[in-house]
Amino acid sequence: MSQDRQSIAKGSWRWAAHVAELMAWATVAMLFLALHVSTLPDSTYRWGIGTLIGLAVWLLVFFHLLLFRKGNLKSIAWSGVIVDVAFAGVMYALLKNYVPSAQLIFVPVILATGLVGGFWEAIIGASLAVAAFLGVAFVNEPHLSPINEVVNAAIFLVSGTVAGLLARELRTHYRAEQQQQRVAKVVRHRLEAVLDAVDEAIVYRDRQGITRLVNRRAEQIFGLDSEAATGGPIVEVLRAIARDTEDPEGFMETFQQLRDDPELEIRNDVEQVLPERRRLKLSSLPAFDENDALVGRIDVYTDVTQDTRRAAEIERLLEQARRTAESYQRALLPESTPTLPRVSIVAHYVPAAGDRAICGDFYDFVSTSDGKVAFVLGDVVGIGPRAASDTALTRYTLRSLINRESDPGRLLDEMNVQIFPQCDTERFVRLLIGVLDPERAILTYANAGHVPPVVYQSEEGRVEWLSEGGLALGIEPDVAYKATRLELEPGDTLVFYTDGVTEASRGGRPYGQGKFSDLVSAYGMGTPGELAQALRRSVEAWVTTPDSPAGTQPELRDDIAILVCQIAPDRLLGEPSRELVLPNESAR
């Protein structure tokens, strides 16, 4: 045949013609052998050799010049059938009386006709062979028996039927396979077009470990040649990728796990060194068909180098903003606590850590014109510089109003009027104001949505929770706040705190008011400094998980502000009792 036979697709018409040609030449060889091993007259031998030479010439012309020429292929094929049957009839007539079963020479002709033609061509070829066989048997002596003629004719027809059916089935299968290949090729090209457009590097291998697809991004990142890699073992692709990584052995060991578990999902980080430094995320997942049978594996490499750099830059900017806001927040806190007779005050502030660095907690002390001291403890909802700005707004608004209105309830009313227009739906201020008369040890306080303070009563040795009060500032414009009056005894201790204490979380569990109350009860008879430090250490120990590395700072998710105010007990003054000086007036 004119083209390379190795490139002929099995099942195609050219492949069938090639098989028919081989069958024809095999028949020529067998006839040549039969002429030499049989005892034939010289004239018969010469006629046989001449016929074989003619047949050989005909086969060369037919299979190499006529059959594959452009034109009327059907007429060429029919001419080939007629000539082949004629040659078979001549050889049968020559060998009929000397070679047993010489009539079987028609069978290869019938089979070749079925391969080159089709079902009906095979049937017609078998019929021509039967006619040629019966004609020769009728003309030449001795005549065959009728049974012999019928049997041989039946063999020819059955051979033609089988050859035709096989040829039809072969062509149907080949056409279906070609159609499937065309569809698969179209799907493959569309899939490659889609995969070439994505930013991820993708490598696909079948179940046998043969690389079937390498997209364009994989070529760019790893320097692969998709055409050279496709069809080769996946291990060669993995080795090419591993050579350019920080840890080639570790990379290859990652895929060694698939020997024990082919359906394992692998997710790993890959540090690429060459041709440039990259950080890749590897996701290697098994692929299944509609019957959940493993058919292959797909490896996806995502370049997260820029994302990592951006995340580091964002982290740096957040840390810078956190430090700026923290310094601003600390600048808003008072530098020292007021010094009062018979009253000890300790203030403690711990900023939050991490991405919630500044949460708006603050405290302040303001002296009034009548000799009293206002304790202010607030929590601005929000984080970062915005929270610090709201803290400053609240602090300076309060300082501007407290000199003309010292009653905590009415002061909160005025504060709400000033702050409400400045707050949107997601911003508000929780504020606790307590005004202490140090001479009489009387506290007047009002609460706008803040956590309730506690008082440790030294004579009874118990902790009392004060009221929570009304709504936070900035939620509704018209809110009336009510002040509450509390008389303190020597040794009593007031504890003001923000929600960062009781809501400090570990594993989703808050520190809680129960632990807070127990700690105040245990340290209430001590000094204010001891109680404040005990509260801080207890909260930090609570948020520190058991698996945290030794020496690491606890990460508070919210600010902590603690104010402890203690009325000095008589035992500390060295006096048998308190002395109360009253004006010399009959009404008092």
C-alpha positions as CSV (number, residue, x, y, z in Angstrom):
1,M,0.0,0.0,0.0
2,S,1.2,3.5,-0.8
3,Q,1.0,4.9,2.8
4,D,2.8,3.7,5.9
5,R,0.8,0.7,7.1
6,Q,1.8,1.3,10.8
7,S,-0.3,4.5,10.7
8,I,-3.5,2.8,9.5
9,A,-6.2,2.8,12.1
10,K,-7.4,-0.6,13.1
11,G,-10.9,-1.3,11.9
12,S,-10.8,1.3,9.1
13,W,-11.5,0.4,5.4
14,R,-7.8,0.8,4.6
15,W,-6.9,-1.6,7.4
16,A,-9.5,-4.2,6.0
17,A,-8.0,-3.8,2.5
18,H,-4.5,-4.4,4.0
19,V,-5.7,-7.6,5.6
20,A,-7.4,-8.7,2.4
21,E,-4.1,-8.1,0.5
22,L,-2.2,-10.2,3.0
23,M,-4.8,-13.0,2.7
24,A,-4.5,-12.8,-1.1
25,W,-0.7,-13.1,-1.0
26,A,-1.0,-16.0,1.5
27,T,-3.3,-17.8,-0.9
28,V,-0.8,-17.3,-3.7
29,A,1.9,-18.8,-1.5
30,M,-0.2,-21.8,-0.6
31,L,-1.1,-22.4,-4.3
32,F,2.6,-22.2,-5.3
33,L,3.4,-24.8,-2.6
34,A,0.5,-27.0,-3.8
35,L,1.9,-26.9,-7.3
36,H,5.3,-28.1,-6.2
37,V,4.2,-30.8,-3.7
38,S,1.5,-32.3,-6.0
39,T,2.2,-34.8,-8.8
40,L,1.0,-32.8,-11.8
41,P,1.5,-33.2,-15.5
42,D,4.0,-30.8,-17.0
43,S,1.4,-29.0,-19.0
44,T,-0.8,-28.6,-15.9
45,Y,2.2,-27.4,-13.8
46,R,3.1,-24.8,-16.5
47,W,-0.5,-23.6,-16.7
48,G,-0.6,-23.3,-12.9
49,I,2.7,-21.3,-12.7
50,G,1.5,-19.0,-15.5
51,T,-1.8,-18.5,-13.7
52,L,-0.1,-17.7,-10.4
53,I,2.2,-15.2,-12.1
54,G,-0.9,-13.5,-13.7
55,L,-2.6,-13.5,-10.3
56,A,0.4,-11.9,-8.6
57,V,0.6,-9.2,-11.3
58,W,-3.2,-8.6,-10.9
59,L,-2.8,-8.3,-7.1
60,L,0.0,-5.7,-7.4
61,V,-2.0,-3.7,-9.9
62,F,-5.3,-4.0,-8.0
63,F,-4.1,-3.3,-4.4
64,H,-1.4,-0.7,-5.3
65,L,-2.7,1.1,-8.3
66,L,-6.5,0.7,-8.7
67,L,-8.0,0.3,-5.3
68,F,-6.9,3.6,-3.7
69,R,-7.3,5.8,-6.8
70,K,-9.9,8.6,-6.7
71,G,-12.9,7.7,-8.8
72,N,-15.6,5.0,-9.0
73,L,-14.4,2.8,-6.2
74,K,-17.4,0.5,-6.4
75,S,-16.8,-0.5,-10.0
76,I,-13.1,-1.1,-9.3
77,A,-14.0,-3.3,-6.4
78,W,-16.5,-5.3,-8.4
79,S,-14.0,-5.8,-11.2
80,G,-11.6,-7.1,-8.6
81,V,-14.1,-9.6,-7.3
82,I,-14.9,-10.9,-10.8
83,V,-11.2,-11.2,-11.7
84,D,-10.3,-12.9,-8.4
85,V,-13.2,-15.4,-8.9
86,A,-12.0,-16.1,-12.4
87,F,-8.5,-16.8,-11.3
88,A,-9.8,-19.0,-8.5
89,G,-12.0,-20.9,-11.0
90,V,-8.9,-21.4,-13.3
91,M,-6.8,-22.7,-10.5
92,Y,-9.6,-25.0,-9.3
93,A,-10.0,-26.4,-12.8
94,L,-6.2,-27.1,-12.9
95,L,-6.0,-28.7,-9.5
96,K,-9.4,-30.3,-9.2
97,N,-8.2,-33.8,-10.1
98,Y,-4.8,-33.6,-8.3
99,V,-5.3,-31.7,-5.0
100,P,-8.0,-32.8,-2.6
101,S,-10.4,-30.0,-1.5
102,A,-9.0,-27.7,-4.2
103,Q,-12.4,-26.0,-4.2
104,L,-11.4,-24.2,-0.9
105,I,-9.5,-21.8,-3.0
106,F,-12.7,-19.8,-3.4
107,V,-12.9,-19.2,0.4
108,P,-10.1,-16.6,0.6
109,V,-11.6,-14.8,-2.4
110,I,-15.0,-14.7,-0.6
111,L,-13.4,-13.5,2.7
112,A,-11.4,-10.8,0.9
113,T,-14.5,-9.6,-0.9
114,G,-16.3,-9.2,2.5
115,L,-13.4,-7.3,4.0
116,V,-13.0,-4.8,1.1
117,G,-16.7,-4.6,0.3
118,G,-19.5,-5.3,2.7
119,F,-22.3,-7.7,3.6
120,W,-24.0,-7.7,0.2
121,E,-20.7,-7.7,-1.7
122,A,-19.7,-10.8,0.3
123,I,-23.0,-12.5,-0.5
124,I,-22.7,-11.7,-4.2
125,G,-19.0,-12.8,-4.2
126,A,-20.0,-16.1,-2.6
127,S,-22.7,-16.6,-5.2
128,L,-20.1,-15.9,-8.0
129,A,-17.8,-18.4,-6.4
130,V,-20.6,-21.0,-6.2
131,A,-21.4,-20.4,-9.9
132,A,-17.7,-20.8,-10.9
133,F,-17.3,-23.9,-8.7
134,L,-20.4,-25.6,-10.2
135,G,-19.4,-24.6,-13.7
136,V,-16.0,-26.1,-13.5
137,A,-17.4,-29.2,-11.7
138,F,-19.9,-29.6,-14.5
139,V,-17.5,-29.1,-17.4
140,N,-14.5,-31.2,-16.1
141,E,-14.5,-34.9,-15.6
142,P,-15.1,-36.7,-13.3
143,H,-18.2,-34.9,-12.0
144,L,-18.7,-34.4,-8.3
145,S,-21.6,-36.0,-6.5
146,P,-24.6,-33.7,-5.9
147,I,-24.1,-33.9,-2.2
148,N,-20.5,-32.8,-2.6
149,E,-21.6,-29.9,-4.7
150,V,-24.3,-28.8,-2.3
151,V,-22.0,-29.0,0.7
152,N,-19.3,-26.9,-1.0
153,A,-21.8,-24.4,-2.2
154,A,-23.2,-24.1,1.3
155,I,-19.7,-23.6,2.7
156,F,-19.1,-20.7,0.2
157,L,-22.4,-19.0,1.1
158,V,-21.8,-19.4,4.8
159,S,-18.3,-18.0,4.4
160,G,-19.7,-15.0,2.5
161,T,-22.4,-14.4,5.1
162,V,-19.9,-14.6,8.0
163,A,-17.4,-12.4,6.2
164,G,-20.1,-9.8,5.4
165,L,-21.5,-9.7,9.0
166,L,-18.0,-9.4,10.4
167,A,-17.2,-6.6,7.9
168,R,-20.4,-4.8,8.8
169,E,-19.7,-5.1,12.6
170,L,-16.1,-4.0,12.1
171,R,-17.1,-0.9,10.2
172,T,-19.9,0.0,12.6
173,H,-17.5,-0.3,15.5
174,Y,-14.9,1.7,13.7
175,R,-17.4,4.5,12.8
176,A,-18.6,4.6,16.4
177,E,-15.0,4.7,17.7
178,Q,-14.2,7.5,15.3
179,Q,-17.2,9.5,16.3
180,Q,-16.3,9.0,20.0
181,Q,-12.8,10.1,19.2
182,R,-14.0,13.2,17.4
183,V,-16.3,14.1,20.3
184,A,-13.5,13.5,22.8
185,K,-11.1,15.6,20.7
186,V,-13.6,18.5,20.6
187,V,-14.2,18.2,24.4
188,R,-10.5,18.0,25.0
189,H,-9.8,21.1,23.0
190,R,-12.6,23.0,24.7
191,L,-11.3,21.7,28.1
192,E,-7.8,22.7,27.3
193,A,-9.0,26.2,26.2
194,V,-10.8,26.6,29.5
195,L,-7.8,25.3,31.6
196,D,-5.4,27.4,29.7
197,A,-7.3,30.5,30.7
198,V,-7.2,29.8,34.4
199,D,-4.4,31.1,36.7
200,E,-3.8,27.7,38.3
201,A,-1.3,25.2,37.0
202,I,-3.1,21.9,36.3
203,V,-1.6,18.5,35.6
204,Y,-3.9,15.5,35.0
205,R,-2.9,11.8,34.9
206,D,-5.0,8.7,34.3
207,R,-5.2,5.7,36.7
208,Q,-2.2,4.1,35.1
209,G,0.0,7.1,35.9
210,I,0.2,8.4,32.4
211,T,0.1,12.2,32.0
212,R,-2.9,13.2,29.9
213,L,-3.0,17.0,30.3
214,V,-0.6,19.9,31.2
215,N,-2.2,23.3,30.8
216,R,-0.4,26.5,29.7
217,R,0.0,27.9,33.3
218,A,1.9,24.7,34.3
219,E,4.2,25.2,31.3
220,Q,4.9,28.8,32.5
221,I,5.5,28.0,36.1
222,F,7.4,24.7,35.9
223,G,9.0,25.1,32.4
224,L,7.2,22.0,31.1
225,D,6.6,21.0,27.5
226,S,3.0,19.8,27.3
227,E,3.4,17.9,24.1
228,A,6.5,16.1,25.4
229,A,4.9,15.4,28.8
230,T,1.5,14.2,27.5
231,G,1.5,10.5,27.1
232,G,4.5,10.0,29.3
233,P,4.7,8.8,32.9
234,I,3.6,11.3,35.5
235,V,6.7,10.6,37.6
236,E,8.8,12.4,35.0
237,V,6.6,15.5,35.4
238,L,6.8,15.3,39.2
239,R,10.5,15.0,39.1
240,A,10.8,18.0,36.8
241,I,8.7,20.0,39.3
242,A,10.5,18.7,42.3
243,R,14.0,19.7,41.0
244,D,13.0,23.4,41.2
245,T,11.5,23.3,44.7
246,E,13.1,24.0,48.1
247,D,12.7,20.4,49.2
248,P,12.7,18.0,46.3
249,E,12.7,14.8,48.4
250,G,9.9,16.1,50.6
251,F,7.9,16.9,47.4
252,M,8.3,13.4,46.0
253,E,7.6,11.8,49.4
254,T,4.2,13.6,49.4
255,F,3.1,11.6,46.4
256,Q,4.6,8.3,47.7
257,Q,1.5,8.2,50.0
258,L,-0.6,7.4,46.9
259,R,0.9,3.9,46.8
260,D,-1.0,2.9,49.9
261,D,-4.1,5.0,49.3
262,P,-4.7,6.0,45.6
263,E,-7.8,8.0,46.6
264,L,-6.0,10.2,49.2
265,E,-6.6,13.9,49.0
266,I,-3.3,15.8,49.3
267,R,-3.0,19.5,50.3
268,N,0.4,21.0,50.8
269,D,2.5,24.1,50.5
270,V,5.3,24.1,47.8
271,E,8.2,26.5,47.9
272,Q,9.5,26.9,44.4
273,V,13.1,28.2,44.0
274,L,13.6,28.2,40.2
275,P,13.1,29.8,37.8
276,E,12.0,32.3,40.4
277,R,10.8,32.1,44.0
278,R,7.2,31.3,44.4
279,R,4.9,30.0,47.1
280,L,2.4,27.5,45.7
281,K,-0.6,25.7,47.2
282,L,-0.9,22.1,46.0
283,S,-4.3,20.3,45.9
284,S,-4.1,16.8,44.5
285,L,-7.5,15.2,44.2
286,P,-8.7,11.9,42.8
287,A,-11.1,11.9,39.8
288,F,-14.0,9.5,39.6
289,D,-16.4,8.5,36.9
290,E,-20.2,8.3,37.1
291,N,-19.9,4.8,38.8
292,D,-17.5,6.2,41.5
293,A,-14.6,4.3,40.0
294,L,-11.2,5.9,40.2
295,V,-10.2,7.1,36.7
296,G,-7.3,9.4,37.4
297,R,-5.9,12.3,39.4
298,I,-5.8,16.0,39.0
299,D,-3.0,18.2,40.6
300,V,-3.8,21.9,41.0
301,Y,-1.0,24.3,41.9
302,T,-2.2,27.8,42.9
303,D,0.4,30.6,43.0
304,V,-0.2,32.5,46.2
305,T,3.1,34.5,46.1
306,Q,1.4,37.8,45.6
307,D,-1.4,37.0,48.0
308,T,1.2,36.2,50.7
309,R,3.1,39.4,50.0
310,R,-0.1,41.4,50.1
311,A,-1.2,39.7,53.3
312,A,2.2,40.6,54.9
313,E,1.9,44.2,53.7
314,I,-1.7,44.4,55.0
315,E,-0.5,42.9,58.3
316,R,2.2,45.5,58.5
317,L,-0.2,48.4,57.8
318,L,-2.7,47.0,60.4
319,E,0.1,46.7,63.0
320,Q,1.1,50.3,62.2
321,A,-2.5,51.5,62.5
322,R,-2.9,49.5,65.7
323,R,0.2,51.0,67.3
324,T,-0.9,54.5,66.2
325,A,-4.4,54.0,67.5
326,E,-3.1,52.5,70.8
327,S,-0.8,55.4,71.4
328,Y,-3.8,57.7,70.7
329,Q,-6.0,55.7,73.0
330,R,-3.4,55.7,75.8
331,A,-3.0,59.5,75.4
332,L,-6.7,59.9,76.2
333,L,-6.4,58.1,79.6
334,P,-5.5,60.1,82.7
335,E,-1.9,60.1,83.7
336,S,-2.7,59.4,87.4
337,T,-5.5,58.7,89.8
338,P,-6.8,61.4,92.1
339,T,-5.5,61.5,95.7
340,L,-8.4,61.6,98.2
341,P,-8.6,61.4,102.0
342,R,-9.8,58.0,103.2
343,V,-10.2,56.7,99.6
344,S,-7.7,54.6,97.7
345,I,-8.1,54.4,93.9
346,V,-6.3,52.1,91.5
347,A,-6.8,52.1,87.7
348,H,-5.7,49.4,85.3
349,Y,-5.9,49.3,81.5
350,V,-4.8,46.4,79.2
351,P,-5.3,46.9,75.4
352,A,-6.5,44.1,73.2
353,A,-4.2,42.2,70.9
354,G,-4.4,41.0,67.3
355,D,-6.7,42.4,64.7
356,R,-9.0,43.8,67.3
357,A,-6.2,46.0,68.8
358,I,-8.3,48.9,69.9
359,C,-11.8,48.4,71.1
360,G,-12.7,51.8,72.6
361,D,-12.6,51.1,76.3
362,F,-11.6,54.1,78.4
363,Y,-11.8,55.5,81.9
364,D,-11.4,59.0,83.4
365,F,-11.5,61.0,86.6
366,V,-13.1,64.5,86.8
367,S,-13.1,66.7,89.8
368,T,-16.3,68.7,90.3
369,S,-16.6,72.2,91.7
370,D,-18.1,71.0,95.0
371,G,-15.1,68.8,95.9
372,K,-16.5,65.5,94.6
373,V,-14.9,63.2,92.1
374,A,-16.6,61.6,89.1
375,F,-15.5,58.1,88.0
376,V,-16.1,57.6,84.3
377,L,-15.9,54.2,82.6
378,G,-16.9,53.7,79.0
379,D,-16.9,51.3,76.1
380,V,-17.2,52.7,72.5
381,V,-18.4,50.1,70.1
382,G,-15.9,49.6,67.3
383,I,-12.2,49.1,66.7
384,G,-9.2,51.0,65.5
385,P,-8.8,54.7,65.0
386,R,-12.6,55.2,64.6
387,A,-13.1,53.9,68.1
388,A,-10.4,56.1,69.5
389,S,-12.0,59.1,67.8
390,D,-15.3,58.3,69.4
391,T,-13.6,57.8,72.8
392,A,-12.2,61.3,72.5
393,L,-15.6,62.7,71.5
394,T,-17.3,61.1,74.5
395,R,-14.5,62.1,77.0
396,Y,-14.4,65.7,76.1
397,T,-18.2,66.1,75.8
398,L,-18.5,64.8,79.3
399,R,-15.8,67.1,80.6
400,S,-17.5,70.1,79.0
401,L,-20.9,69.2,80.6
402,I,-20.0,68.0,84.1
403,N,-19.2,71.4,85.6
404,R,-22.7,72.6,85.0
405,E,-24.5,69.3,85.7
406,S,-23.1,67.0,88.4
407,D,-26.0,64.7,88.8
408,P,-25.1,61.4,86.9
409,G,-28.6,60.8,85.6
410,R,-29.2,64.3,84.1
411,L,-25.6,64.3,82.9
412,L,-26.2,61.1,80.8
413,D,-29.4,62.8,79.4
414,E,-27.3,65.7,78.2
415,M,-24.6,63.4,76.9
416,N,-27.1,61.4,74.8
417,V,-28.4,64.6,73.3
418,Q,-24.9,65.6,72.2
419,I,-23.7,62.1,71.1
420,F,-26.8,60.8,69.3
421,P,-26.4,63.0,66.1
422,Q,-22.8,61.8,65.8
423,C,-23.5,58.1,65.8
424,D,-24.8,55.9,63.0
425,T,-26.8,52.7,63.4
426,E,-23.7,50.6,64.2
427,R,-22.1,53.0,66.7
428,F,-23.0,53.6,70.3
429,V,-21.4,54.3,73.6
430,R,-21.8,52.3,76.9
431,L,-21.1,54.6,79.8
432,L,-21.0,54.4,83.6
433,I,-20.7,57.6,85.6
434,G,-20.3,57.5,89.4
435,V,-19.9,60.7,91.5
436,L,-18.2,60.0,94.9
437,D,-18.4,62.3,97.9
438,P,-15.2,61.3,99.7
439,E,-16.2,63.1,103.0
440,R,-19.5,61.2,103.4
441,A,-18.5,58.1,101.4
442,I,-21.6,58.4,99.3
443,L,-21.6,57.3,95.6
444,T,-24.2,58.5,93.2
445,Y,-24.1,56.7,89.9
446,A,-26.0,56.2,86.6
447,N,-25.5,53.5,84.0
448,A,-26.1,53.8,80.3
449,G,-25.9,50.2,79.1
450,H,-22.6,49.4,80.8
451,V,-21.8,46.1,82.6
452,P,-23.0,46.4,86.3
453,P,-20.3,47.4,88.8
454,V,-19.9,45.5,92.1
455,V,-19.3,46.5,95.7
456,Y,-17.6,44.4,98.3
457,Q,-19.3,44.9,101.7
458,S,-16.5,44.3,104.2
459,E,-18.7,44.0,107.3
460,E,-20.8,41.2,105.8
461,G,-18.0,39.8,103.6
462,R,-20.2,39.6,100.5
463,V,-20.4,41.0,96.9
464,E,-23.3,43.0,95.8
465,W,-24.1,43.7,92.1
466,L,-25.3,47.2,91.2
467,S,-28.0,47.9,88.6
468,E,-27.2,48.0,84.8
469,G,-29.3,51.0,84.1
470,G,-30.8,52.2,80.7
471,L,-29.9,52.1,77.0
472,A,-26.4,52.9,75.7
473,L,-25.8,56.4,74.4
474,G,-26.5,57.1,70.8
475,I,-29.2,54.5,70.2
476,E,-32.4,56.6,70.8
477,P,-32.6,60.4,71.0
478,D,-35.0,60.6,74.0
479,V,-33.9,58.5,76.9
480,A,-34.3,59.4,80.6
481,Y,-31.5,58.1,82.9
482,K,-32.0,57.7,86.6
483,A,-29.2,58.1,89.2
484,T,-28.9,55.7,92.2
485,R,-27.4,56.6,95.6
486,L,-25.2,54.2,97.5
487,E,-23.8,54.7,101.0
488,L,-20.4,53.0,101.6
489,E,-19.0,51.9,104.9
490,P,-15.3,51.8,105.9
491,G,-13.6,48.9,104.2
492,D,-16.1,48.7,101.3
493,T,-14.6,48.3,97.9
494,L,-16.1,49.4,94.6
495,V,-15.0,47.6,91.4
496,F,-15.8,49.2,88.0
497,Y,-14.8,47.2,84.9
498,T,-15.5,46.8,81.2
499,D,-17.0,43.8,79.4
500,G,-13.5,42.7,78.3
501,V,-13.2,41.1,81.8
502,T,-16.3,39.0,82.0
503,E,-16.5,38.2,78.3
504,A,-12.9,37.1,77.9
505,S,-13.2,33.9,75.9
506,R,-11.5,30.5,75.9
507,G,-12.8,28.0,73.4
508,G,-16.1,29.9,73.1
509,R,-16.6,29.9,76.9
510,P,-16.6,33.4,78.6
511,Y,-14.8,34.2,81.8
512,G,-18.2,35.0,83.4
513,Q,-19.6,36.9,86.3
514,G,-19.3,33.9,88.6
515,K,-15.5,33.8,88.5
516,F,-15.4,37.6,88.7
517,S,-17.5,37.6,91.8
518,D,-15.5,34.9,93.5
519,L,-12.3,36.7,92.8
520,V,-13.6,40.0,94.2
521,S,-14.8,38.1,97.3
522,A,-11.4,36.5,97.8
523,Y,-9.4,39.7,97.4
524,G,-11.9,42.3,98.7
525,M,-10.3,42.6,102.1
526,G,-6.9,43.4,100.5
527,T,-5.7,46.5,98.9
528,P,-7.1,47.9,95.6
529,G,-3.9,47.2,93.8
530,E,-3.9,43.5,94.9
531,L,-7.5,43.1,93.6
532,A,-6.8,44.8,90.3
533,Q,-3.7,42.7,89.7
534,A,-5.5,39.5,90.7
535,L,-8.3,40.3,88.2
536,R,-5.8,40.9,85.4
537,R,-3.8,37.7,86.0
538,S,-6.9,35.6,86.3
539,V,-8.3,36.9,83.0
540,E,-5.0,36.5,81.1
541,A,-4.7,32.9,82.5
542,W,-8.2,32.2,81.3
543,V,-7.6,33.2,77.7
544,T,-4.2,31.4,77.6
545,T,-5.0,27.9,76.1
546,P,-3.1,24.8,77.4
547,D,-1.5,24.3,74.0
548,S,-0.1,27.9,73.8
549,P,3.7,28.0,73.6
550,A,5.5,28.8,76.8
551,G,6.3,32.5,77.2
552,T,3.8,33.8,74.7
553,Q,1.6,36.8,75.6
554,P,-2.1,36.1,76.0
555,E,-4.2,37.4,73.2
556,L,-7.0,39.4,74.5
557,R,-9.8,40.0,72.1
558,D,-11.2,43.0,73.9
559,D,-9.7,45.8,76.0
560,I,-9.7,45.5,79.8
561,A,-10.3,48.6,82.0
562,I,-10.5,48.1,85.8
563,L,-11.1,50.8,88.5
564,V,-11.0,49.8,92.1
565,C,-12.0,52.3,94.8
566,Q,-11.8,51.4,98.5
567,I,-13.0,53.3,101.5
568,A,-10.2,53.1,103.9
569,P,-11.1,50.9,106.9
570,D,-10.8,52.3,110.4
571,R,-8.0,49.8,111.3
572,L,-5.8,51.4,108.7
573,L,-6.3,54.9,110.2
574,G,-5.4,54.0,113.8
575,E,-8.7,55.5,115.0
576,P,-11.4,53.8,117.0
577,S,-14.2,55.2,114.9
578,R,-15.0,57.6,112.1
579,E,-15.4,61.2,113.1
580,L,-18.2,63.2,111.5
581,V,-18.0,67.0,111.7
582,L,-21.4,68.8,111.3
583,P,-22.1,72.5,110.9
584,N,-23.2,74.3,114.1
585,E,-26.8,74.6,113.0
586,S,-30.0,73.6,114.8
587,A,-31.4,72.0,111.7
588,R,-28.4,69.6,111.5
